[in-house]
Amino acid sequence: MKRIAAALIGCVLMVWGAAGLAQDKPLKKVVFAVTTKDISVGHSAHSSVPQALGYWKEEGLDVTVASVEGSAAGLQQLGSGNIQIVSLGPEEILIGREKGVKIKGFYVQARETIYRLVVPADSPLQKVADLRGKTIGVPALASGSVPVAKALVASVGIDPEKDVKFLAVGVGAPGRLALQQKQVVVGFARGVAKATTFGLANPEAAVRIHWKMYPETKPQTGDEAKALKDAMNVFNARFTLQRVDNRPDPRFGIGTLAQWDKLKSIFKDQKIIEGSVPAADFYTSALLEQINRFDRAAIVKQARAYKP
């Protein structure tokens, strides 16, 4: 079967796909992998919320959410057929396509990069140039955060191969069934879009839904109010990047060729890719009209009335 990949950029969503899914048929089993072992509340739009609220079931899907360590591992699991959909950093699509892997993104979830360099407020390191000679912690050495961090330090004249070190520190607290129908891809992404809409309309409800489905992500000791405040900070940091109402193109999942060209330029500068593959081969917006066919106002109304 021809392999088609999809990716959630920032997430970019990846799958094998092609044709329609009748709602009166048994639920189609799908395994989706998040490329982190820490499925925090920031991941609730593609884990707990669409499951708990039945958004994927409405699309005829029985989704199992798994986790793998890093985008490279996610791409390997997808290729081996152990999973059918995976959230990837865009760098894996660029690298994979250049190596001849027939993958293409179809849904951009985070409209800006999710990666940030952070230090304690009182740290003497206050600008990128201060990182010379320092060690940068990353979720995993296979994480897409590594080439992004390398590009950032290189932009101020620091040699990322000699002047800084990278250490895998993890994140937060302490996966071939071939998809034969295009509608599986559309349904999965639409479920994510609905869950994103719900979460933006009622963040606290989304956090509490996530805690109920993934109780290990909720602190077991300490003040409940502080735990909720901290979780909301994590949630809002991710979901703010997923807003579309403040974008020129307000469709969920949209990405532009200009964005992909910029990413290609970054990874080419870092000698991670040769840059020989055109941006149009990395991503397609062909499914977006179908993905965005749902009543946003109804989801917002549901969210505002929801009582966890």
C-alpha positions as CSV (number, residue, x, y, z in Angstrom):
1,M,0.0,0.0,0.0
2,K,1.2,3.5,-0.8
3,R,2.3,5.2,2.4
4,I,0.9,8.6,3.2
5,A,2.0,10.4,6.3
6,A,0.3,13.0,8.2
7,A,1.7,15.0,11.0
8,L,0.4,17.2,14.0
9,I,3.3,20.0,13.5
10,G,4.5,21.4,16.5
11,C,2.9,19.0,16.4
12,V,2.3,17.7,12.8
13,L,-0.2,14.7,12.4
14,M,1.0,11.5,10.5
15,V,-0.8,8.5,9.2
16,W,-1.3,6.0,6.4
17,G,-4.5,6.9,4.6
18,A,-7.3,7.0,1.6
19,A,-11.6,6.9,1.1
20,G,-14.9,7.1,3.4
21,L,-16.0,5.8,6.7
22,A,-19.7,5.0,7.3
23,Q,-21.0,5.9,10.8
24,D,-23.1,2.7,11.0
25,K,-20.0,0.5,10.8
26,P,-18.1,-0.8,13.8
27,L,-15.6,1.7,15.3
28,K,-12.3,1.8,13.5
29,K,-9.5,1.0,15.8
30,V,-6.6,3.5,15.6
31,V,-3.4,3.8,17.7
32,F,-2.1,7.3,18.1
33,A,1.2,8.2,19.7
34,V,2.2,11.3,21.5
35,T,6.0,11.8,21.1
36,T,6.6,12.3,24.8
37,K,6.3,10.1,27.9
38,D,4.8,13.0,29.8
39,I,1.2,13.3,28.5
40,S,0.6,16.6,30.4
41,V,-2.6,18.7,30.3
42,G,-0.9,20.5,27.4
43,H,-1.6,17.4,25.3
44,S,-5.3,17.2,26.3
45,A,-6.6,18.2,22.9
46,H,-5.2,15.0,21.4
47,S,-5.6,12.7,24.3
48,S,-8.1,13.1,27.1
49,V,-10.6,15.6,25.9
50,P,-11.6,14.0,22.5
51,Q,-11.8,10.7,24.3
52,A,-13.8,11.8,27.3
53,L,-16.2,13.9,25.3
54,G,-16.7,11.3,22.5
55,Y,-15.4,13.4,19.7
56,W,-13.4,10.6,18.1
57,K,-16.3,8.1,18.6
58,E,-18.6,10.5,16.8
59,E,-16.2,10.2,13.8
60,G,-16.4,6.4,13.9
61,L,-13.0,5.9,15.6
62,D,-11.8,3.9,18.6
63,V,-8.6,5.7,19.4
64,T,-5.9,4.3,21.8
65,V,-3.4,7.0,22.9
66,A,0.1,5.7,23.4
67,S,3.4,7.5,23.9
68,V,6.9,7.2,22.5
69,E,10.1,9.1,23.4
70,G,10.8,11.7,20.8
71,S,9.8,12.4,17.2
72,A,12.4,10.1,15.7
73,A,11.0,7.2,17.7
74,G,7.5,8.2,16.6
75,L,8.5,8.1,12.9
76,Q,10.1,4.7,13.4
77,Q,7.0,3.3,15.1
78,L,4.8,4.7,12.3
79,G,7.0,3.2,9.6
80,S,6.9,-0.2,11.3
81,G,3.1,-0.2,11.6
82,N,2.9,-0.3,15.3
83,I,0.9,3.0,15.3
84,Q,-1.2,4.7,12.7
85,I,-1.1,8.3,13.6
86,V,1.7,10.3,15.4
87,S,2.3,13.8,16.5
88,L,5.7,14.9,15.1
89,G,7.9,17.9,15.1
90,P,8.2,19.2,11.6
91,E,11.9,18.5,11.4
92,E,11.2,14.7,11.2
93,I,9.1,15.3,8.0
94,L,11.9,17.4,6.5
95,I,14.5,14.8,7.3
96,G,12.3,11.8,6.4
97,R,11.3,13.2,3.0
98,E,14.9,13.9,2.1
99,K,15.7,10.3,3.0
100,G,13.0,9.1,0.7
101,V,10.3,8.4,3.3
102,K,6.9,9.2,1.7
103,I,5.4,11.2,4.5
104,K,3.4,14.5,4.4
105,G,1.9,16.6,7.1
106,F,-1.8,17.4,7.0
107,Y,-2.7,19.2,10.2
108,V,-0.6,21.9,11.9
109,Q,-1.7,21.9,15.6
110,A,0.6,24.4,17.2
111,R,0.8,27.5,15.0
112,E,4.1,28.6,16.5
113,T,7.0,26.5,17.8
114,I,6.4,24.8,21.1
115,Y,10.1,25.0,22.0
116,R,11.4,27.5,24.5
117,L,14.7,28.2,26.2
118,V,14.0,29.0,29.9
119,V,16.0,29.7,32.9
120,P,15.2,30.7,36.5
121,A,14.1,34.3,36.9
122,D,17.3,35.1,38.9
123,S,19.7,33.3,36.6
124,P,22.7,35.2,35.4
125,L,21.9,33.8,31.9
126,Q,19.6,36.3,30.4
127,K,20.3,36.2,26.7
128,V,21.2,33.5,24.2
129,A,24.8,34.6,24.0
130,D,25.2,33.7,27.6
131,L,24.8,30.0,26.8
132,R,28.3,29.7,25.5
133,G,30.1,26.9,27.4
134,K,26.8,25.9,29.1
135,T,24.7,22.7,29.1
136,I,21.2,22.9,27.7
137,G,18.6,20.4,29.0
138,V,16.2,18.9,26.4
139,P,13.3,16.4,26.8
140,A,15.3,13.7,24.9
141,L,18.3,13.8,22.6
142,A,16.0,12.6,19.8
143,S,13.6,15.6,20.4
144,G,13.0,18.2,17.8
145,S,14.0,20.7,20.4
146,V,17.7,19.9,19.8
147,P,18.0,21.3,16.2
148,V,15.9,24.3,17.2
149,A,18.1,25.1,20.1
150,K,21.2,24.5,17.9
151,A,19.8,27.0,15.3
152,L,19.1,29.5,18.0
153,V,22.6,29.5,19.5
154,A,24.2,29.5,16.1
155,S,22.2,32.7,15.3
156,V,24.4,34.5,17.8
157,G,27.7,33.0,16.7
158,I,27.9,30.1,19.1
159,D,29.0,26.8,17.6
160,P,26.3,24.3,18.6
161,E,28.7,21.4,18.2
162,K,31.5,22.8,20.2
163,D,30.4,25.6,22.4
164,V,27.3,24.0,24.2
165,K,26.4,20.6,25.4
166,F,22.9,18.9,25.4
167,L,21.6,16.8,28.2
168,A,18.4,14.7,28.1
169,V,16.5,15.7,31.2
170,G,13.0,14.5,30.4
171,V,9.8,16.6,30.9
172,G,7.2,17.1,33.6
173,A,6.6,14.7,36.4
174,P,7.5,11.3,36.9
175,G,3.4,2.7,19.9
176,R,0.9,-2.4,10.9
177,L,-2.5,-1.8,10.8
178,A,-2.7,0.3,7.6
179,L,-5.4,2.9,7.5
180,Q,-7.3,2.3,4.3
181,Q,-9.7,5.3,4.4
182,K,-9.0,9.0,4.2
183,Q,-11.9,9.7,6.5
184,V,-10.0,8.1,9.4
185,V,-7.5,10.9,9.1
186,V,-10.1,13.6,8.8
187,G,-12.1,12.2,11.7
188,F,-9.1,12.0,14.0
189,A,-8.0,15.6,13.2
190,R,-11.6,16.9,13.5
191,G,-11.7,15.4,17.0
192,V,-8.5,17.2,17.9
193,A,-9.9,20.5,16.5
194,K,-13.1,20.0,18.5
195,A,-11.1,19.3,21.7
196,T,-9.0,22.4,21.1
197,T,-12.1,24.5,20.7
198,F,-13.5,23.0,23.9
199,G,-10.3,23.6,25.8
200,L,-9.9,27.2,24.8
201,A,-13.5,27.9,25.8
202,N,-13.2,26.1,29.2
203,P,-9.6,25.5,30.2
204,E,-10.4,24.4,33.8
205,A,-12.8,21.8,32.6
206,A,-10.2,20.4,30.1
207,V,-7.6,20.2,32.9
208,R,-10.0,18.4,35.2
209,I,-11.0,16.0,32.4
210,H,-7.3,15.3,31.8
211,W,-6.7,14.7,35.5
212,K,-9.5,12.2,35.6
213,M,-8.3,10.3,32.6
214,Y,-4.6,10.6,33.5
215,P,-4.6,10.7,37.3
216,E,-0.8,10.4,37.5
217,T,-0.5,13.9,36.0
218,K,-2.3,15.4,38.9
219,P,-0.1,16.2,42.0
220,Q,-1.0,13.8,44.7
221,T,0.1,16.1,47.5
222,G,-0.1,19.8,48.3
223,D,-2.8,22.4,47.8
224,E,-5.5,21.7,45.1
225,A,-5.8,25.3,44.2
226,K,-2.0,25.6,43.5
227,A,-2.0,22.4,41.6
228,L,-4.8,23.7,39.4
229,K,-3.1,27.0,38.9
230,D,0.2,25.3,37.8
231,A,-1.7,23.0,35.5
232,M,-3.5,25.9,33.9
233,N,-0.2,27.6,33.2
234,V,1.0,24.5,31.4
235,F,-2.3,24.2,29.6
236,N,-2.5,27.8,28.5
237,A,1.1,27.8,27.3
238,R,0.2,25.0,24.8
239,F,-3.3,26.0,23.9
240,T,-2.5,29.6,23.2
241,L,-0.3,28.4,20.3
242,Q,-3.3,26.4,19.0
243,R,-5.7,29.4,18.7
244,V,-6.9,30.1,15.2
245,D,-9.4,32.9,15.8
246,N,-6.6,35.4,15.9
247,R,-4.9,34.2,12.7
248,P,-5.3,35.4,9.1
249,D,-6.5,32.0,8.1
250,P,-8.8,30.8,11.0
251,R,-8.9,27.1,10.0
252,F,-7.6,24.5,12.3
253,G,-4.6,22.6,11.0
254,I,-3.4,25.2,8.4
255,G,0.2,25.6,7.6
256,T,1.8,27.7,4.8
257,L,4.6,26.8,2.4
258,A,6.4,29.9,3.6
259,Q,6.5,28.4,7.1
260,W,7.8,25.1,5.7
261,D,10.4,27.0,3.7
262,K,11.6,28.8,6.8
263,L,12.0,25.5,8.7
264,K,13.8,24.0,5.7
265,S,16.2,26.9,5.8
266,I,16.9,26.4,9.5
267,F,17.7,22.7,9.2
268,K,19.7,23.3,6.1
269,D,21.8,25.9,7.9
270,Q,22.4,23.4,10.7
271,K,23.5,20.8,8.1
272,I,20.7,18.5,9.2
273,I,19.3,18.3,5.7
274,E,20.5,19.2,2.2
275,G,17.4,21.2,1.4
276,S,16.7,19.4,-1.9
277,V,13.1,18.6,-1.2
278,P,10.5,21.3,-2.1
279,A,8.3,22.6,0.7
280,A,5.2,21.4,-1.1
281,D,6.3,17.8,-0.4
282,F,6.2,18.3,3.3
283,Y,2.6,19.2,3.9
284,T,-0.8,19.3,2.3
285,S,-3.9,21.3,3.2
286,A,-6.2,19.2,1.0
287,L,-8.1,17.8,4.0
288,L,-8.6,21.0,5.9
289,E,-12.0,21.8,4.6
290,Q,-13.4,18.5,5.8
291,I,-11.5,18.7,9.1
292,N,-13.0,22.0,9.8
293,R,-16.6,21.0,9.1
294,F,-18.1,21.1,12.5
295,D,-20.1,23.6,14.6
296,R,-17.6,25.6,16.6
297,A,-20.4,27.5,18.4
298,A,-22.0,24.3,19.6
299,I,-18.6,23.1,21.0
300,V,-18.1,26.4,22.8
301,K,-21.6,26.2,24.2
302,Q,-20.9,22.6,25.4
303,A,-17.7,23.7,27.0
304,R,-19.2,26.7,28.9
305,A,-22.0,24.5,30.2
306,Y,-19.7,21.6,31.1
307,K,-19.4,20.6,34.8
308,P,-16.5,18.1,35.4
